[in-house]
Amino acid sequence: MTTFNNLSSILVPLVGLVFPAIAMASLFLHIKKKKKRLFRYRYDTAKSYLFFFSRLRP
């Protein structure tokens, strides 16, 4: 019976602090990785356009 009374004092901080911290950190890393991939795509696309248009000049 004592373990059930102490269980809430363990689960409340776990659910209130640890789980949201893990969720926010993983979401931050996911967004950062996605932005990096998007920037790399835009940079490569712009670089290929510049290369193409620089070859059109006589």
mmCIF file as Biopython writes it, N, C-alpha, C and O atoms, coordinates in Angstrom:
data_model
#
loop_
_atom_site.group_PDB
_atom_site.id
_atom_site.type_symbol
_atom_site.label_atom_id
_atom_site.label_alt_id
_atom_site.label_comp_id
_atom_site.label_asym_id
_atom_site.label_entity_id
_atom_site.label_seq_id
_atom_site.pdbx_PDB_ins_code
_atom_site.Cartn_x
_atom_site.Cartn_y
_atom_site.Cartn_z
_atom_site.occupancy
_atom_site.B_iso_or_equiv
_atom_site.auth_seq_id
_atom_site.auth_asym_id
_atom_site.pdbx_PDB_model_num
ATOM 1   N N  . MET A ? 1  ? 0.816  -1.198 0.000   1.0 0.0 1  A 1 
ATOM 2   C CA . MET A ? 1  ? 0.000  0.000  0.000   1.0 0.0 1  A 1 
ATOM 3   C C  . MET A ? 1  ? 0.860  1.263  0.000   1.0 0.0 1  A 1 
ATOM 4   O O  . MET A ? 1  ? 0.474  2.291  -0.556  1.0 0.0 1  A 1 
ATOM 5   N N  . THR A ? 2  ? 2.002  1.171  0.616   1.0 0.0 2  A 1 
ATOM 6   C CA . THR A ? 2  ? 2.880  2.333  0.668   1.0 0.0 2  A 1 
ATOM 7   C C  . THR A ? 2  ? 3.451  2.655  -0.702  1.0 0.0 2  A 1 
ATOM 8   O O  . THR A ? 2  ? 3.663  3.824  -1.025  1.0 0.0 2  A 1 
ATOM 9   N N  . THR A ? 3  ? 3.699  1.640  -1.505  1.0 0.0 3  A 1 
ATOM 10  C CA . THR A ? 3  ? 4.260  1.892  -2.830  1.0 0.0 3  A 1 
ATOM 11  C C  . THR A ? 3  ? 3.263  2.608  -3.726  1.0 0.0 3  A 1 
ATOM 12  O O  . THR A ? 3  ? 3.665  3.426  -4.553  1.0 0.0 3  A 1 
ATOM 13  N N  . PHE A ? 4  ? 1.981  2.325  -3.585  1.0 0.0 4  A 1 
ATOM 14  C CA . PHE A ? 4  ? 0.980  3.020  -4.393  1.0 0.0 4  A 1 
ATOM 15  C C  . PHE A ? 4  ? 0.867  4.489  -4.000  1.0 0.0 4  A 1 
ATOM 16  O O  . PHE A ? 4  ? 0.596  5.338  -4.848  1.0 0.0 4  A 1 
ATOM 17  N N  . ASN A ? 5  ? 1.072  4.790  -2.733  1.0 0.0 5  A 1 
ATOM 18  C CA . ASN A ? 5  ? 1.029  6.187  -2.299  1.0 0.0 5  A 1 
ATOM 19  C C  . ASN A ? 5  ? 2.245  6.948  -2.808  1.0 0.0 5  A 1 
ATOM 20  O O  . ASN A ? 5  ? 2.140  8.135  -3.117  1.0 0.0 5  A 1 
ATOM 21  N N  . ASN A ? 6  ? 3.377  6.300  -2.900  1.0 0.0 6  A 1 
ATOM 22  C CA . ASN A ? 6  ? 4.583  6.956  -3.390  1.0 0.0 6  A 1 
ATOM 23  C C  . ASN A ? 6  ? 4.639  7.002  -4.907  1.0 0.0 6  A 1 
ATOM 24  O O  . ASN A ? 6  ? 5.420  7.768  -5.472  1.0 0.0 6  A 1 
ATOM 25  N N  . LEU A ? 7  ? 3.838  6.211  -5.565  1.0 0.0 7  A 1 
ATOM 26  C CA . LEU A ? 7  ? 3.864  6.155  -7.020  1.0 0.0 7  A 1 
ATOM 27  C C  . LEU A ? 7  ? 3.428  7.478  -7.642  1.0 0.0 7  A 1 
ATOM 28  O O  . LEU A ? 7  ? 3.975  7.891  -8.665  1.0 0.0 7  A 1 
ATOM 29  N N  . SER A ? 8  ? 2.467  8.133  -7.045  1.0 0.0 8  A 1 
ATOM 30  C CA . SER A ? 8  ? 2.013  9.409  -7.605  1.0 0.0 8  A 1 
ATOM 31  C C  . SER A ? 8  ? 3.084  10.488 -7.473  1.0 0.0 8  A 1 
ATOM 32  O O  . SER A ? 8  ? 3.176  11.372 -8.325  1.0 0.0 8  A 1 
ATOM 33  N N  . SER A ? 9  ? 3.886  10.429 -6.427  1.0 0.0 9  A 1 
ATOM 34  C CA . SER A ? 9  ? 4.947  11.426 -6.270  1.0 0.0 9  A 1 
ATOM 35  C C  . SER A ? 9  ? 6.080  11.199 -7.262  1.0 0.0 9  A 1 
ATOM 36  O O  . SER A ? 9  ? 6.915  12.083 -7.452  1.0 0.0 9  A 1 
ATOM 37  N N  . ILE A ? 10 ? 6.123  10.054 -7.884  1.0 0.0 10 A 1 
ATOM 38  C CA . ILE A ? 10 ? 7.117  9.777  -8.926  1.0 0.0 10 A 1 
ATOM 39  C C  . ILE A ? 10 ? 6.541  10.091 -10.303 1.0 0.0 10 A 1 
ATOM 40  O O  . ILE A ? 10 ? 7.230  10.668 -11.144 1.0 0.0 10 A 1 
ATOM 41  N N  . LEU A ? 11 ? 5.297  9.722  -10.538 1.0 0.0 11 A 1 
ATOM 42  C CA . LEU A ? 11 ? 4.705  9.878  -11.866 1.0 0.0 11 A 1 
ATOM 43  C C  . LEU A ? 11 ? 4.351  11.325 -12.209 1.0 0.0 11 A 1 
ATOM 44  O O  . LEU A ? 11 ? 4.428  11.713 -13.375 1.0 0.0 11 A 1 
ATOM 45  N N  . VAL A ? 12 ? 3.969  12.120 -11.230 1.0 0.0 12 A 1 
ATOM 46  C CA . VAL A ? 12 ? 3.571  13.499 -11.520 1.0 0.0 12 A 1 
ATOM 47  C C  . VAL A ? 12 ? 4.738  14.316 -12.072 1.0 0.0 12 A 1 
ATOM 48  O O  . VAL A ? 12 ? 4.568  14.964 -13.105 1.0 0.0 12 A 1 
ATOM 49  N N  . PRO A ? 13 ? 5.914  14.321 -11.440 1.0 0.0 13 A 1 
ATOM 50  C CA . PRO A ? 13 ? 7.032  15.053 -12.056 1.0 0.0 13 A 1 
ATOM 51  C C  . PRO A ? 13 ? 7.486  14.435 -13.373 1.0 0.0 13 A 1 
ATOM 52  O O  . PRO A ? 13 ? 7.930  15.141 -14.279 1.0 0.0 13 A 1 
ATOM 53  N N  . LEU A ? 14 ? 7.373  13.117 -13.472 1.0 0.0 14 A 1 
ATOM 54  C CA . LEU A ? 14 ? 7.776  12.452 -14.708 1.0 0.0 14 A 1 
ATOM 55  C C  . LEU A ? 14 ? 6.897  12.893 -15.867 1.0 0.0 14 A 1 
ATOM 56  O O  . LEU A ? 14 ? 7.400  13.231 -16.939 1.0 0.0 14 A 1 
ATOM 57  N N  . VAL A ? 15 ? 5.602  12.892 -15.660 1.0 0.0 15 A 1 
ATOM 58  C CA . VAL A ? 15 ? 4.671  13.283 -16.718 1.0 0.0 15 A 1 
ATOM 59  C C  . VAL A ? 15 ? 4.682  14.796 -16.925 1.0 0.0 15 A 1 
ATOM 60  O O  . VAL A ? 15 ? 4.514  15.261 -18.053 1.0 0.0 15 A 1 
ATOM 61  N N  . GLY A ? 16 ? 4.875  15.562 -15.874 1.0 0.0 16 A 1 
ATOM 62  C CA . GLY A ? 16 ? 4.809  17.011 -15.986 1.0 0.0 16 A 1 
ATOM 63  C C  . GLY A ? 16 ? 6.082  17.671 -16.460 1.0 0.0 16 A 1 
ATOM 64  O O  . GLY A ? 16 ? 6.027  18.750 -17.050 1.0 0.0 16 A 1 
ATOM 65  N N  . LEU A ? 17 ? 7.238  17.053 -16.221 1.0 0.0 17 A 1 
ATOM 66  C CA . LEU A ? 17 ? 8.506  17.690 -16.567 1.0 0.0 17 A 1 
ATOM 67  C C  . LEU A ? 17 ? 9.338  16.901 -17.566 1.0 0.0 17 A 1 
ATOM 68  O O  . LEU A ? 17 ? 9.844  17.464 -18.537 1.0 0.0 17 A 1 
ATOM 69  N N  . VAL A ? 18 ? 9.480  15.620 -17.338 1.0 0.0 18 A 1 
ATOM 70  C CA . VAL A ? 18 ? 10.404 14.824 -18.156 1.0 0.0 18 A 1 
ATOM 71  C C  . VAL A ? 18 ? 9.825  14.546 -19.537 1.0 0.0 18 A 1 
ATOM 72  O O  . VAL A ? 18 ? 10.514 14.759 -20.535 1.0 0.0 18 A 1 
ATOM 73  N N  . PHE A ? 19 ? 8.606  14.087 -19.627 1.0 0.0 19 A 1 
ATOM 74  C CA . PHE A ? 19 ? 8.008  13.790 -20.932 1.0 0.0 19 A 1 
ATOM 75  C C  . PHE A ? 19 ? 7.888  15.030 -21.823 1.0 0.0 19 A 1 
ATOM 76  O O  . PHE A ? 19 ? 8.229  14.952 -23.003 1.0 0.0 19 A 1 
ATOM 77  N N  . PRO A ? 20 ? 7.416  16.175 -21.304 1.0 0.0 20 A 1 
ATOM 78  C CA . PRO A ? 20 ? 7.393  17.365 -22.167 1.0 0.0 20 A 1 
ATOM 79  C C  . PRO A ? 20 ? 8.786  17.822 -22.595 1.0 0.0 20 A 1 
ATOM 80  O O  . PRO A ? 20 ? 8.959  18.312 -23.711 1.0 0.0 20 A 1 
ATOM 81  N N  . ALA A ? 21 ? 9.777  17.668 -21.719 1.0 0.0 21 A 1 
ATOM 82  C CA . ALA A ? 21 ? 11.142 18.059 -22.087 1.0 0.0 21 A 1 
ATOM 83  C C  . ALA A ? 21 ? 11.665 17.183 -23.219 1.0 0.0 21 A 1 
ATOM 84  O O  . ALA A ? 21 ? 12.305 17.681 -24.144 1.0 0.0 21 A 1 
ATOM 85  N N  . ILE A ? 22 ? 11.398 15.893 -23.153 1.0 0.0 22 A 1 
ATOM 86  C CA . ILE A ? 22 ? 11.825 14.980 -24.221 1.0 0.0 22 A 1 
ATOM 87  C C  . ILE A ? 22 ? 11.088 15.307 -25.514 1.0 0.0 22 A 1 
ATOM 88  O O  . ILE A ? 22 ? 11.686 15.300 -26.590 1.0 0.0 22 A 1 
ATOM 89  N N  . ALA A ? 23 ? 9.800  15.591 -25.416 1.0 0.0 23 A 1 
ATOM 90  C CA . ALA A ? 23 ? 9.017  15.912 -26.612 1.0 0.0 23 A 1 
ATOM 91  C C  . ALA A ? 23 ? 9.494  17.211 -27.255 1.0 0.0 23 A 1 
ATOM 92  O O  . ALA A ? 23 ? 9.612  17.286 -28.478 1.0 0.0 23 A 1 
ATOM 93  N N  . MET A ? 24 ? 9.769  18.233 -26.449 1.0 0.0 24 A 1 
ATOM 94  C CA . MET A ? 24 ? 10.230 19.509 -27.012 1.0 0.0 24 A 1 
ATOM 95  C C  . MET A ? 24 ? 11.616 19.383 -27.632 1.0 0.0 24 A 1 
ATOM 96  O O  . MET A ? 24 ? 11.888 19.972 -28.677 1.0 0.0 24 A 1 
ATOM 97  N N  . ALA A ? 25 ? 12.491 18.616 -26.990 1.0 0.0 25 A 1 
ATOM 98  C CA . ALA A ? 25 ? 13.839 18.440 -27.536 1.0 0.0 25 A 1 
ATOM 99  C C  . ALA A ? 25 ? 13.799 17.679 -28.854 1.0 0.0 25 A 1 
ATOM 100 O O  . ALA A ? 25 ? 14.497 18.038 -29.801 1.0 0.0 25 A 1 
ATOM 101 N N  . SER A ? 26 ? 12.986 16.632 -28.917 1.0 0.0 26 A 1 
ATOM 102 C CA . SER A ? 26 ? 12.911 15.868 -30.166 1.0 0.0 26 A 1 
ATOM 103 C C  . SER A ? 26 ? 12.255 16.685 -31.278 1.0 0.0 26 A 1 
ATOM 104 O O  . SER A ? 26 ? 12.660 16.579 -32.436 1.0 0.0 26 A 1 
ATOM 105 N N  . LEU A ? 27 ? 11.258 17.490 -30.952 1.0 0.0 27 A 1 
ATOM 106 C CA . LEU A ? 27 ? 10.635 18.348 -31.956 1.0 0.0 27 A 1 
ATOM 107 C C  . LEU A ? 27 ? 11.608 19.417 -32.447 1.0 0.0 27 A 1 
ATOM 108 O O  . LEU A ? 27 ? 11.639 19.726 -33.638 1.0 0.0 27 A 1 
ATOM 109 N N  . PHE A ? 28 ? 12.396 19.981 -31.542 1.0 0.0 28 A 1 
ATOM 110 C CA . PHE A ? 28 ? 13.401 20.973 -31.924 1.0 0.0 28 A 1 
ATOM 111 C C  . PHE A ? 28 ? 14.420 20.368 -32.884 1.0 0.0 28 A 1 
ATOM 112 O O  . PHE A ? 28 ? 14.763 20.981 -33.895 1.0 0.0 28 A 1 
ATOM 113 N N  . LEU A ? 29 ? 14.904 19.167 -32.569 1.0 0.0 29 A 1 
ATOM 114 C CA . LEU A ? 29 ? 15.892 18.526 -33.440 1.0 0.0 29 A 1 
ATOM 115 C C  . LEU A ? 29 ? 15.292 18.167 -34.795 1.0 0.0 29 A 1 
ATOM 116 O O  . LEU A ? 29 ? 15.965 18.275 -35.820 1.0 0.0 29 A 1 
ATOM 117 N N  . HIS A ? 30 ? 14.033 17.741 -34.803 1.0 0.0 30 A 1 
ATOM 118 C CA . HIS A ? 30 ? 13.367 17.399 -36.059 1.0 0.0 30 A 1 
ATOM 119 C C  . HIS A ? 30 ? 13.223 18.635 -36.949 1.0 0.0 30 A 1 
ATOM 120 O O  . HIS A ? 30 ? 13.499 18.575 -38.147 1.0 0.0 30 A 1 
ATOM 121 N N  . ILE A ? 31 ? 12.794 19.746 -36.367 1.0 0.0 31 A 1 
ATOM 122 C CA . ILE A ? 31 ? 12.627 20.978 -37.145 1.0 0.0 31 A 1 
ATOM 123 C C  . ILE A ? 31 ? 13.970 21.488 -37.639 1.0 0.0 31 A 1 
ATOM 124 O O  . ILE A ? 31 ? 14.080 21.954 -38.773 1.0 0.0 31 A 1 
ATOM 125 N N  . LYS A ? 32 ? 14.987 21.402 -36.799 1.0 0.0 32 A 1 
ATOM 126 C CA . LYS A ? 32 ? 16.309 21.870 -37.199 1.0 0.0 32 A 1 
ATOM 127 C C  . LYS A ? 32 ? 16.850 21.047 -38.368 1.0 0.0 32 A 1 
ATOM 128 O O  . LYS A ? 32 ? 17.446 21.596 -39.295 1.0 0.0 32 A 1 
ATOM 129 N N  . LYS A ? 33 ? 16.642 19.731 -38.322 1.0 0.0 33 A 1 
ATOM 130 C CA . LYS A ? 33 ? 17.102 18.870 -39.412 1.0 0.0 33 A 1 
ATOM 131 C C  . LYS A ? 33 ? 16.339 19.171 -40.694 1.0 0.0 33 A 1 
ATOM 132 O O  . LYS A ? 33 ? 16.920 19.174 -41.779 1.0 0.0 33 A 1 
ATOM 133 N N  . LYS A ? 34 ? 15.038 19.424 -40.572 1.0 0.0 34 A 1 
ATOM 134 C CA . LYS A ? 34 ? 14.227 19.711 -41.749 1.0 0.0 34 A 1 
ATOM 135 C C  . LYS A ? 34 ? 14.616 21.047 -42.374 1.0 0.0 34 A 1 
ATOM 136 O O  . LYS A ? 34 ? 14.660 21.161 -43.599 1.0 0.0 34 A 1 
ATOM 137 N N  . LYS A ? 35 ? 14.899 22.064 -41.551 1.0 0.0 35 A 1 
ATOM 138 C CA . LYS A ? 35 ? 15.326 23.360 -42.078 1.0 0.0 35 A 1 
ATOM 139 C C  . LYS A ? 35 ? 16.670 23.247 -42.774 1.0 0.0 35 A 1 
ATOM 140 O O  . LYS A ? 35 ? 16.897 23.882 -43.804 1.0 0.0 35 A 1 
ATOM 141 N N  . LYS A ? 36 ? 17.555 22.447 -42.218 1.0 0.0 36 A 1 
ATOM 142 C CA . LYS A ? 36 ? 18.873 22.276 -42.823 1.0 0.0 36 A 1 
ATOM 143 C C  . LYS A ? 36 ? 18.745 21.627 -44.193 1.0 0.0 36 A 1 
ATOM 144 O O  . LYS A ? 36 ? 19.417 22.027 -45.143 1.0 0.0 36 A 1 
ATOM 145 N N  . ARG A ? 37 ? 17.881 20.627 -44.290 1.0 0.0 37 A 1 
ATOM 146 C CA . ARG A ? 37 ? 17.665 19.949 -45.566 1.0 0.0 37 A 1 
ATOM 147 C C  . ARG A ? 37 ? 17.026 20.893 -46.581 1.0 0.0 37 A 1 
ATOM 148 O O  . ARG A ? 37 ? 17.389 20.870 -47.757 1.0 0.0 37 A 1 
ATOM 149 N N  . LEU A ? 38 ? 16.079 21.721 -46.140 1.0 0.0 38 A 1 
ATOM 150 C CA . LEU A ? 38 ? 15.419 22.671 -47.030 1.0 0.0 38 A 1 
ATOM 151 C C  . LEU A ? 38 ? 16.402 23.722 -47.517 1.0 0.0 38 A 1 
ATOM 152 O O  . LEU A ? 38 ? 16.390 24.082 -48.695 1.0 0.0 38 A 1 
ATOM 153 N N  . PHE A ? 39 ? 17.258 24.222 -46.622 1.0 0.0 39 A 1 
ATOM 154 C CA . PHE A ? 39 ? 18.240 25.226 -47.022 1.0 0.0 39 A 1 
ATOM 155 C C  . PHE A ? 39 ? 19.234 24.635 -48.016 1.0 0.0 39 A 1 
ATOM 156 O O  . PHE A ? 39 ? 19.621 25.295 -48.980 1.0 0.0 39 A 1 
ATOM 157 N N  . ARG A ? 40 ? 19.647 23.388 -47.781 1.0 0.0 40 A 1 
ATOM 158 C CA . ARG A ? 40 ? 20.590 22.754 -48.699 1.0 0.0 40 A 1 
ATOM 159 C C  . ARG A ? 40 ? 19.964 22.592 -50.075 1.0 0.0 40 A 1 
ATOM 160 O O  . ARG A ? 40 ? 20.645 22.785 -51.082 1.0 0.0 40 A 1 
ATOM 161 N N  . TYR A ? 41 ? 18.675 22.241 -50.144 1.0 0.0 41 A 1 
ATOM 162 C CA . TYR A ? 41 ? 17.987 22.102 -51.428 1.0 0.0 41 A 1 
ATOM 163 C C  . TYR A ? 41 ? 17.919 23.447 -52.145 1.0 0.0 41 A 1 
ATOM 164 O O  . TYR A ? 41 ? 18.174 23.527 -53.347 1.0 0.0 41 A 1 
ATOM 165 N N  . ARG A ? 42 ? 17.576 24.500 -51.409 1.0 0.0 42 A 1 
ATOM 166 C CA . ARG A ? 42 ? 17.498 25.829 -52.033 1.0 0.0 42 A 1 
ATOM 167 C C  . ARG A ? 42 ? 18.864 26.284 -52.514 1.0 0.0 42 A 1 
ATOM 168 O O  . ARG A ? 42 ? 18.976 26.878 -53.586 1.0 0.0 42 A 1 
ATOM 169 N N  . TYR A ? 43 ? 19.903 26.014 -51.737 1.0 0.0 43 A 1 
ATOM 170 C CA . TYR A ? 43 ? 21.252 26.425 -52.116 1.0 0.0 43 A 1 
ATOM 171 C C  . TYR A ? 43 ? 21.711 25.678 -53.364 1.0 0.0 43 A 1 
ATOM 172 O O  . TYR A ? 43 ? 22.276 26.287 -54.272 1.0 0.0 43 A 1 
ATOM 173 N N  . ASP A ? 44 ? 21.477 24.375 -53.422 1.0 0.0 44 A 1 
ATOM 174 C CA . ASP A ? 44 ? 21.873 23.599 -54.594 1.0 0.0 44 A 1 
ATOM 175 C C  . ASP A ? 44 ? 21.094 24.027 -55.829 1.0 0.0 44 A 1 
ATOM 176 O O  . ASP A ? 44 ? 21.654 24.091 -56.924 1.0 0.0 44 A 1 
ATOM 177 N N  . THR A ? 45 ? 19.808 24.321 -55.666 1.0 0.0 45 A 1 
ATOM 178 C CA . THR A ? 45 ? 18.993 24.756 -56.794 1.0 0.0 45 A 1 
ATOM 179 C C  . THR A ? 45 ? 19.471 26.104 -57.314 1.0 0.0 45 A 1 
ATOM 180 O O  . THR A ? 45 ? 19.593 26.299 -58.523 1.0 0.0 45 A 1 
ATOM 181 N N  . ALA A ? 46 ? 19.740 27.033 -56.403 1.0 0.0 46 A 1 
ATOM 182 C CA . ALA A ? 46 ? 20.218 28.351 -56.821 1.0 0.0 46 A 1 
ATOM 183 C C  . ALA A ? 46 ? 21.584 28.237 -57.481 1.0 0.0 46 A 1 
ATOM 184 O O  . ALA A ? 46 ? 21.861 28.940 -58.453 1.0 0.0 46 A 1 
ATOM 185 N N  . LYS A ? 47 ? 22.430 27.370 -56.972 1.0 0.0 47 A 1 
ATOM 186 C CA . LYS A ? 47 ? 23.758 27.201 -57.545 1.0 0.0 47 A 1 
ATOM 187 C C  . LYS A ? 47 ? 23.665 26.618 -58.950 1.0 0.0 47 A 1 
ATOM 188 O O  . LYS A ? 47 ? 24.422 27.020 -59.832 1.0 0.0 47 A 1 
ATOM 189 N N  . SER A ? 48 ? 22.754 25.681 -59.172 1.0 0.0 48 A 1 
ATOM 190 C CA . SER A ? 48 ? 22.619 25.101 -60.503 1.0 0.0 48 A 1 
ATOM 191 C C  . SER A ? 48 ? 22.050 26.121 -61.495 1.0 0.0 48 A 1 
ATOM 192 O O  . SER A ? 48 ? 22.446 26.137 -62.661 1.0 0.0 48 A 1 
ATOM 193 N N  . TYR A ? 49 ? 21.110 26.982 -61.032 1.0 0.0 49 A 1 
ATOM 194 C CA . TYR A ? 49 ? 20.595 28.028 -61.913 1.0 0.0 49 A 1 
ATOM 195 C C  . TYR A ? 49 ? 21.697 29.012 -62.294 1.0 0.0 49 A 1 
ATOM 196 O O  . TYR A ? 49 ? 21.801 29.416 -63.453 1.0 0.0 49 A 1 
ATOM 197 N N  . LEU A ? 50 ? 22.513 29.394 -61.324 1.0 0.0 50 A 1 
ATOM 198 C CA . LEU A ? 50 ? 23.602 30.326 -61.619 1.0 0.0 50 A 1 
ATOM 199 C C  . LEU A ? 50 ? 24.586 29.710 -62.603 1.0 0.0 50 A 1 
ATOM 200 O O  . LEU A ? 50 ? 25.077 30.394 -63.501 1.0 0.0 50 A 1 
ATOM 201 N N  . PHE A ? 51 ? 24.874 28.435 -62.442 1.0 0.0 51 A 1 
ATOM 202 C CA . PHE A ? 51 ? 25.786 27.765 -63.362 1.0 0.0 51 A 1 
ATOM 203 C C  . PHE A ? 51 ? 25.187 27.719 -64.767 1.0 0.0 51 A 1 
ATOM 204 O O  . PHE A ? 51 ? 25.889 27.948 -65.752 1.0 0.0 51 A 1 
ATOM 205 N N  . PHE A ? 52 ? 23.891 27.424 -64.860 1.0 0.0 52 A 1 
ATOM 206 C CA . PHE A ? 52 ? 23.232 27.336 -66.155 1.0 0.0 52 A 1 
ATOM 207 C C  . PHE A ? 52 ? 23.223 28.692 -66.858 1.0 0.0 52 A 1 
ATOM 208 O O  . PHE A ? 52 ? 23.560 28.784 -68.038 1.0 0.0 52 A 1 
ATOM 209 N N  . PHE A ? 53 ? 22.834 29.750 -66.126 1.0 0.0 53 A 1 
ATOM 210 C CA . PHE A ? 53 ? 22.743 31.067 -66.749 1.0 0.0 53 A 1 
ATOM 211 C C  . PHE A ? 53 ? 24.114 31.670 -67.042 1.0 0.0 53 A 1 
ATOM 212 O O  . PHE A ? 53 ? 24.237 32.501 -67.942 1.0 0.0 53 A 1 
ATOM 213 N N  . SER A ? 54 ? 25.129 31.275 -66.313 1.0 0.0 54 A 1 
ATOM 214 C CA . SER A ? 54 ? 26.463 31.794 -66.618 1.0 0.0 54 A 1 
ATOM 215 C C  . SER A ? 54 ? 26.989 31.193 -67.920 1.0 0.0 54 A 1 
ATOM 216 O O  . SER A ? 54 ? 27.848 31.796 -68.563 1.0 0.0 54 A 1 
ATOM 217 N N  . ARG A ? 55 ? 26.502 30.032 -68.322 1.0 0.0 55 A 1 
ATOM 218 C CA . ARG A ? 55 ? 26.930 29.406 -69.568 1.0 0.0 55 A 1 
ATOM 219 C C  . ARG A ? 55 ? 26.212 29.976 -70.787 1.0 0.0 55 A 1 
ATOM 220 O O  . ARG A ? 55 ? 26.650 29.746 -71.914 1.0 0.0 55 A 1 
ATOM 221 N N  . LEU A ? 56 ? 25.122 30.713 -70.590 1.0 0.0 56 A 1 
ATOM 222 C CA . LEU A ? 56 ? 24.379 31.268 -71.715 1.0 0.0 56 A 1 
ATOM 223 C C  . LEU A ? 56 ? 25.036 32.514 -72.291 1.0 0.0 56 A 1 
ATOM 224 O O  . LEU A ? 56 ? 24.796 32.868 -73.445 1.0 0.0 56 A 1 
ATOM 225 N N  . ARG A ? 57 ? 25.845 33.164 -71.512 1.0 0.0 57 A 1 
ATOM 226 C CA . ARG A ? 57 ? 26.490 34.392 -71.999 1.0 0.0 57 A 1 
ATOM 227 C C  . ARG A ? 57 ? 27.523 34.063 -73.072 1.0 0.0 57 A 1 
ATOM 228 O O  . ARG A ? 57 ? 28.216 33.049 -72.984 1.0 0.0 57 A 1 
ATOM 229 N N  . PRO A ? 58 ? 27.624 34.913 -74.073 1.0 0.0 58 A 1 
ATOM 230 C CA . PRO A ? 58 ? 28.598 34.624 -75.148 1.0 0.0 58 A 1 
ATOM 231 C C  . PRO A ? 58 ? 30.031 34.897 -74.742 1.0 0.0 58 A 1 
ATOM 232 O O  . PRO A ? 58 ? 30.947 34.700 -75.540 1.0 0.0 58 A 1 
#
